[in-house]
Amino acid sequence: MPDRNSKSRLGQSQVPEAREFDFLEGEWDAVCGFPRPDGSWGEGPGTLKATKILDGCASMEFFEGPYQGEIIKGLGLRAFNPKSRCWEHTRTDTSSPGGFLVWRGRFRRGSIDLGEWDDDSGQRILSRLTWSHITGRSAHWESHRSLDDGKTWTKHWVIDFTRKETKK
């Protein structure tokens, strides 16, 4: 039989860390930077909309913008795990649907690194997503990969977010 009080218990049991991604809620304009095959960097506009769901226990985001020179649409899901005291994030997009990896990490000194292994191709790739320079109006995001167990990292996607103005 379902527990009729579970909804209120979920909201009451949140630890302070569970609010660390609250800054992302809302609508954002994005400037996306990506490497081109010739080694130069391209840039293009994008958007992100993030909404709290499940009584504030999780956040869902919708992204649209350039990745590796193509316009993609993406869906992300993020939640704070009170047992591990870590954030967990997964995503999928139109460039490679499925393959749900889970990145995990903690905020430290105003930024967060979320990391995970990607071995879909048989090669072990360490992936790191970093949120930093977070203010009420802007945030910076980077994605890096390592093919040598974290000895060296390659930046392969950068996004600067600016909160959209609310219409009155």
Secondary structure as UniProt FT lines:
FT   TURN            4..5
FT   HELIX           6..12
FT   HELIX           16..19
FT   TURN            20..21
FT   HELIX           22..24
FT   STRAND          26..35
FT   TURN            37..38
FT   STRAND          41..53
FT   TURN            54..57
FT   STRAND          58..67
FT   TURN            68..69
FT   STRAND          70..81
FT   TURN            82..85
FT   STRAND          86..93
FT   TURN            94..95
FT   STRAND          103..105
FT   STRAND          107..108
FT   TURN            109..110
FT   STRAND          111..118
FT   TURN            120..121
FT   STRAND          125..132
FT   STRAND          138..146
FT   TURN            149..150
FT   STRAND          154..163
//
